[in-house]
Amino acid sequence: MLRTHTCWELNSTHLGQEVTLTGWVNKARNLWWMTFIDLRDRYGITQVTFDPSKAWFELPEIKAEYVLRIKWKVISRPANMINKDMATWEVEIEPSSIEVLSTCAELPFSVDHENAVWEDLRLEYRYLDLRRKTMKDNVIMRHKLFLETMNFFDQKGFLHLETPTFMKNTPEGSREFVVPARFEPGKFFVLPQSPQQHKQMLMVAGFDKYYQMARCYRDEDPRWDRQPEFTQVDFELSFVEQQDILDLVEEYFLHITKKYYPQKTIKEEPFPVLTWEESMNKYGIDKPELRVENMEFIEVTDWAKKADFSIFQEAESIKAIVLPKAMWRSEVEKKYEAYIKSYGSKALPWLAFTEEWVKGSVAKFFDENAIAELRKIANIEWNDKTVFFQADEWEKCCTLLWMLRLQAIKELDLLKGKEDELGFSFVVDMPLFEVWDDWSLGSTHHPFTKPKDEDIPFVKELGKKLSEGGKMTDEERARLLQVKSDSYDITLNGYELGGGSIRIHDRELQHAIFAILGLTEEQIQVRFGHLLKCFKYGVPPHGGCAFWFDRIIMLYQNMENIREVIIFPKNQKYRDVMLSAPSEIDDDLLNSLGIAIVKKDE
């Protein structure tokens, strides 16, 4: 070994010993009578003191980030020079030799402090960025939570089983990354969005507790909290019901919080459980931010329709939110009205309350009795408050008010002091189906999610009808969109950490779901025949869940985007700027794959 100890290891027990350290020069301060070198490795920093009057050798040229090997005898640090912020504060070094193992070119940015650096520059030189303390801490904590997650599930009797990375294209939601098969030109594998079908087959195989730290791939549009490749904590169990899985998920998050983040507080235990409809009605989203209290939505449709105001009169749903500040028109227009109109809102009706007055854009439409009624409905006291309204069809109304809620939280700094508060919740019973942009039906979660028991007969009957060539009526379509799934998400501070469901284990029901999604019998067999074949051979009731492991680290480490906790991430445009990828590939390789590139006209 080129070293005997690490930089964070030495203390008074090593006094008098001959030791060898290696590492990078964090700082070098050259005074005329003395040179001080802070030597850094993964573990910490040790200070080296070079006194030319005592040394028998000449100090080589030393600059920041040079790699050194230093031999010396450990001595006590003078009392007036003790720095208790360093683990090695009791000792220092009088070197007997200093060897430069590697020099360092001029750095594109400093790595010994946390100055802001353009992100693409950081990602281009990620190997330097990873030397910075915050990034190093994130990487180390990621390792610890990865290992702790494996230990947690192992102690619960789960088996870590690896599923394939190359699989069949069976569209389930997000676009998939395609891998051409050289030995069968014109045919392709895809990279898995999740191990969903394989883990269900493992349940059929009798492995009743499976988990995997799975690599997953989704060709989705870029966003600050996701990446095209990511790590998923994936698990599946047989012979369970929804509550069994919720209990396990809650135990996992309580465990890692108390072990590795004792400074954080959990807002509510046990975690609150909201239905999807309840979450939408209260917060406008299925991943609510619960750290801010007293800002739930208020249903005011009946009250608002008494006013002679066309936007209220024409709306299906009218909801309100009360903000803890009385605002003037200029503030409303500048910070909120233009913002929400840019997302499709027709208008931003508002009322402001103080002890002396009520004013706002719709104040003229309501008399004193109506204002008094609103105060009672919304529990508004005579102090500084502003009420924002949104009026539209129900789901759009919820979504727009959610956006206003987030904007108000930001503008009013309502999360100040709550950075280490964890507002977990479960959101359950999502709709089984959703309407896509082309008005076709799609699975809200995925097509293997079980409907609620009370809806199974209707789903089976409709699926059978469609399989036999029948047509879905408007009434059946409307009822279908009311069917709820036996599903659940785990959310934290406005983010979805993961989700899952009780799966379909009835072959007839699974076939009916495929038919309702518009697949022909031929398409069903081509895409999912392997699963239906498997379901002939004794399928246990089962369910599971998956967490976005990277997103968990991001939130626990208080990072603003997921790229801060992934070692080599893609940038905001999903490019690897360090390797300059994606890139063109050789024509010979394309020819061997039977692929031709056809460039579109400009």
N, C-alpha and C positions, 0 to 999 in steps of 0.2 A: 504493500500500500504506500502511496505517496504521502499519506498523512497519518498521524497517530490519533488525532482528536478532531472534533468539529469546533467551529468558532463559538458555539453557545454552550460548550461543555465545560470549559475550564473554570475552576474556582479555587478557594484556598486549600482544598485537599490535594491540589497538584503542585503546591509550592516546592520549588527545588527540583522538579522533574524536568528532564529534557524532552521537549515535545516538538512535533512538526505539524503545522497547519497549512492548508491550501485554501485558496479562495480568490475573490475579486476585490479590487481596491474600491471600496465605497467612497472614501475620501482620502486625500493625501494633503497634509498641511506642512509645508516646508518653511520653518522658521530658521533664522540664521544660526541658531545654536542647537536646534533640535528638529527632527522630522517625525510627525505623527501620522500613522497609517491606520485607517479603519478597515480591517479585513473582513469581508462578508462572504458567507456561504448561505445555503438554504436554511440553516439553523439559527443564524444570528450574526452578531458583529463582535470582533475582538480588537482591542486597540493595541497597536504595535508602536513602541517608542524607539526611535533610532537616535542615539547620541554619538555623533562622529568622534567625540573626544575619547570614548570608551571602546569604539568598534575597531577591529583589526582589519576590516574590509571596507571597500568603498561602496556607497549606496548606488545601485543602478538607477537609471532613469525610470521613474514610476509616475503613471498617470491614471486617471479614473478608469476603472474596469479592466485594467491589466490583471492578468492571472498570475498569482505569486505562490511560491512555496517558501515557507519561513521556518527555520529551526531556531530554537531558543530555550532558555531556562525560565520557568515561571517564577516571577517575583511578586511581592506585595506592592500594591499601589499606594502611594503616599496618601495620608488621611485627607489632605486638602484637595485631592484630585479624584475622590471617590464619586462615581456617578451611579446612584442606586437604580436608575432607569434601565441599566444594562445588567443582564444576568451574570456577566463576567466582571462586575464592578470591583471585586476584591483584588483582582490580579492584573498585571500587565506584563509586557514582553520586553526583554532585552535580547534582540536577535543575535544569533551567532552566524547566520547566513540568510541572505534573501536572494532567491532565484526567480527570475521572470520566466514563467512557463509560456506566456502568450501575451502579445501586445494587443492594443485595441485601437481601431480607427476612430476618427471623430464621430461622436454619437449623433444620430438624427434628433434625439431628445434626451433629456436627463432621466436617469433611472433611479437616482438616489432620493427623489422627492416626488410629490404627487401633483406637480403642475399640470394644468390642462393641456392636452395634446390632441390635435385633429385625429379622429378615430381611424380613418383609413391609413394614416401614417403609423399609428400604433399597430394596426393589423398587418401592415406590410413588414414591420420589424417586430412581429409578435414575440420572437425569442428574446428580444430586449425588453419589451413591455412586461413579460412574465417575470423579469427581475424586480419589478417595482413591488413595494410591500403589499398594496391592496390586492394586486393580482396574485401574488404568492399566497397570501392568506386565503383568497377564494379557492385556489387550486387545492391547498391543503385541506380546507374544510370540505370541499367536494369529495376528496378521498375518504375523509373520516365518515361522512354521511353515507357514502357508497358502501363502505365496509359495515357500518352500523345497520344499514338497511338489510344487507345480506344476513347479518347475524340475527336481526329481529325475526325475519321470516324463517330462518333455519331453526331458531328456538321454538317457533310455533309449529314445527313439523312439516314445513314446505320443502319441496325439492327444487333446486335450481336446474331447470332443463332448458337447453338451448334449441331454438327453433330456426328453420332455414332463413338465410338472407335472400336467396333467389327463390321466387315463388311465382305462382300463376296470376295473371291479370284477372282479378274479380272485382270490378269497380264497386267501391263501397262508400265513396264520398269524395275525398281529396284526389287530385291528380297524382298519378304514380310515376316514379322514375323507371325508365325502361332500359333493360339490358339485352342487347342482341345476342342470339345464340349462334355462334360461328358454325357449329356442327349441324345446324338445321336452319339454313338461310331463310329469312322471311319470318322466322318465329322468334319469340322474345320471352325472357323472364321480366319480372318487375321486382323492385325492392319493396319490402313490406311496409305498409303504413302502420301496422301493428301485428303482433302474432295472433290475431283474433281466432282465425279458423283452426290453426294448429293447436292452440291451447284448449279449444273446445274438444278437439279430437283426443287430446291427452286425457280429458275427463272421461271420454268413452273408453280409453285404454286402461282406466282404473287408477291413474295417478291423481288422487283426489285433492291434493294440495300442491299446486305448481306455482313457481314464481320465476322471474327472469329480469335481469338488468338488461333490457333489450334495446338494441339500436333500431331506430325507426326512421322512415324517410317519407316526406310528403312534399309534393311540388305545389306549395301554396304561395300566395302573394306575401311579400316580405312584411314583417311587423316587428316591433321592438321586443316582443315577448315570445318569439318563436324562430326556429331555424329549420332549414330543409332536412337536416339530419339531427337527431336528438336522442337522448337516452330516456327510456320509459321504465318505470318500476311497474312491472306487469304481473298480475297474479290472478289465479282462478281456483275456485273451490267447488267441490261436489256436495250435494245434500245440504244446501244452505238456503236461507231466505234473506231478504233485503236487510233486515236488522242485524243479522250476523256479520254482514260485510261492513255496515256502518260502524259497528262496535270495533271491528278490527282496524279500520281506517283511523278512527279516533284514537285508539290505543297507540298506533304507530306515531301519529303526530304529537301526542302528549309525551311519548317516550323521547323522541329526538329533541323536542323543545326543552324538556327538563334536563336532559343530559348535556346538550351542547350549547343551549341558549338560555341559561337560567336568568339572564337579565331581561328576557322578554316576558311579558304578561299575556295570558290568554284571557280574552274578554269575557268569554262565557263557557262554562263547563256544566253539563255536557254540551257539545256543540249544538246550537239551535238547528232545527229541521224545518225547512220551508218547502211547501209545494211550489212547483214551477209557476203556477198561476198566482199564488200568494206573493212570490218574489217579484214577479212582473208588476203586480198591482201596487206593491209597496215601494219598489226600488227601480222598476223599469228595465231590469236586466236579470239574467239567471246566475249572475256572479256578484252579489251585492257587496258594497263597501259598508261594513257594519260599525266601523269605529266612530262614525259621526252619528250621534243620536238626535232625535227630535227633528229629523228631516225625511220622514216617510211621506209618501204621496197620500193625498186626501181625495177621495171620490166626491166630486161636486157637480156631477152631471145634472141632477134634478134641480139643484139650487141655481146653477148658471143659466139653465134654459128659461128661467123666468125673466131674464133680461132681454131687451130688444136689441141684441147684438148679433149680427148675421153669422159670424164665425162660431159663436156658441150654438146658435139655432141649427146650423147645418151639420154639426159634429155628432158622430156616434158616441164618443166618449170625451169627457172633460175631467181633467185631474189638476190638482194644485199642489204646490210645495211651498212651505213657509221657511224663509231665510232669516237668520238672526241679525238683521240689520235693516233699518229704514233707508231706502235709496232714493236719490233724486233721478229725474228723467235722464240727465246726461250720463250718469253711471250705468243705468239700465241699458241705454242705447249703445254706449261704447263697449261695455264688457259682456253683454248678454244678447241683445236683440240681433245685432248683425251676425253674431256667432251662430245662433240657433236658426236663423233664416237661411244661412249657408248650407244647412243640412235638411232643408225642405220644409221648415215650419212656415205656416201661413202668417203667423204674427206672434208677438209675445205680450199678451194681455197681462197687466200687473196692477197691484194695489200696494201702497206703502202705509204703514200705521205708526203713529207716535201718540203720545198722550194728548196732543193738541189737535191733530188732524188726521184725515184719511185722504190720500190723493193717489192718482195713477191713471193709466191710459183708459181704464174702464170704470173709473169712479162715477162718471156721469150716468151710467146705466143702472146704478143701484141706489135705492133710498136708504134711510137710516135703519129701517126694519130689516132690509136685506143684508146690510153690513153687520148688524147685530147677529143675524142668523149665521153668517159666515164665521164670525168670531166664535160662535158656539161650536159650529161644525169642526173648525180647524183649531180650536182651543187657543185663540189669539188673545193675549192680554194687551192692555193699553201700554205697550212699550215698543221699542224699535223692532219692527218686523216688515218684511216685504213678501208678498205672495205672488208667485209666478203661476200662470195657467198655461195649459196646452189643451187644444181641442182638435181631435181628428178621429180616424178609426182607431180602435182600441190599442192594437199593438204599436202602431206608429206614435200614438199619444204617449204610451209608456216609454218608448225609446227616446223620444225627444225630451221628455222630462228627466229621464236618466242622464242625458247629456247636460242638461241645465244643472242638475244636482252636482255632477262632477266639476263643472265649470265654477259653480259657487264654492265648492270645497276648496278648489285651487285659489280662487280670487280672494276668499275670506280667510285663507290659511287655517282651515279648521282641523287639519291633521297635525298642527304644530304640537310637539310634546307627545305625540302618539306613534312615533316612528318604531318603537319597540312593543307596540300592542298588536296582538294577533286576533283578528276577528274572523274566526272560522265559522262556516255554516255548511250544512248539507242542503242541497236543492234536489227534490225528488219529484217523481211523477210527471216527467216531461211528456209533451205530445209524442205519440208514436210516429206520426207522419208530419211532414211539412210540405208547403207548396214551393216549388222551385221557380226560377225566373220564367221558364217556358210554360208555366201552369201545370206541369206534370207533378206527380207525387214523388217524394223522396223520403228516406228514413231520416228522422231527426238525429238519431244516434248511429245505428247501423242496422242492417236487416235481420240480425240475429237476436234482437232485443225482444223480450217477451211482453205482450200486452198485459194489462191488468186482467185478472181472472174473469171479471164480470163481462169483459168485452171479447173474450176468446171465441165464444160461439158465433157472434156476429162476424168476426174477422174470418173464421173458417168458412162460414156460409158464403160470404162475399167472394173469397178467394176461389172457392169451388165454382161459383157461378161464372167468374171471369175466365177460369181455366177451360170451361166448357163453351166459351165463345160468347157469353153474355156481356152486356154493357152496364157500366156503373151509372146509376141515376144520380141526379143532383142531390137528392135527399141522402143517398148512401154516401156520397162524397162528403157532404156536410157532417154526417154522423162520424165518418171515418176520421175527420180532422179533430173530433172531440175525444177520440180514443187516447187514453194515457198509457204510458209504458211503465214497466217495473224497473225504472232506472234511477240513477242518483249521481250527482256531482259533488265533489268536495271543493269548496271555495275558500279563498283567503284574501281579505283586504282588496276586494274588487277584481280578483283574478280567479280563473278556474285552475285548480291544481291538478285535477284529474276527474275521471268519471268512469262509470261502469253500469252494469245492469244484471238482472237475472236473465239468463239466456233461454231461448226456445229449445226445448228438448223433445218436442213432439214433431215428428216428421211431417205430418199432415198440416200442422199449423205453419211450419217453416215454408212449405210449398205454397201455402195460401198467401203468405207475405210476399214472396217473389212474384206471384201472379198479380197481386194488388199494385206492386211497383211497376207493372206494365211489361214484365218479361214474358216472352212466348215460351212454350214448352221446350223448344229447341234451345233458346237462350238460357233457360234454367239449367238444362242438362250440361251445356257447354261450360257455363260459368260456375255452377254450384253442384253439378252432379256428384262430385267426389264427396261433398258434405252430406247430401241426401243418402248416398250409398252408405256412408258411415253411420247415419242415424237409423239404419235398419237393425243395428246390432247392440241394442241395450244401452240407452243413453240415460245417465243419471241426471236428475235436476241439478243445475249448476249455475254459477254466477261468478262475476269477477269485477276487477277494477284495474285502472292504470293511472299512475301519477306521471306528470311531466317533471322528471327529476331535476332538469336544468332550471325550471321555473321555481321549484322549491328552494334551490340554492339561491337564486336571484332574490327572492323575497326575504329569506332568512338573513342574507348578507346585506340587505338594504341597498341593493344595486338598482339602477334605473333601467337597465336593459339586460337581456339574457346573454349578450355577447361578453359581458364582464365575467361570466362564470363558466364559459366554455373555453377550453384551452386554445383551440385553433378554429374559431368560428368564421362564417362567411360575413361579409359586410352588409350594409343596408340594402344593397342590390343583389344580395346572394352571390357575390363574387369572392373568391379567395384571392385577395390582393397580394398575399405573400408568394403564392405559387403562380399567380396570374392565370387562374382557372375560373370558369371553363375556357378551353382553348381549342383550336382546330387540331385535328389529328391527321396522321399520314394517309395518303391515298391508298397505299398498300394495305393498311389495316382496314380501311373502309371496303376495299375490294374483297378482302378475305371474309368480311362479314356480309357481303352481298348488299351493301348500302351505298346509295348514291345521294349526294347533297344537291338539292335543287334550290337555287337561290331565288327568292321572290324579286320581281321587278321593284325598283325603288319607287 
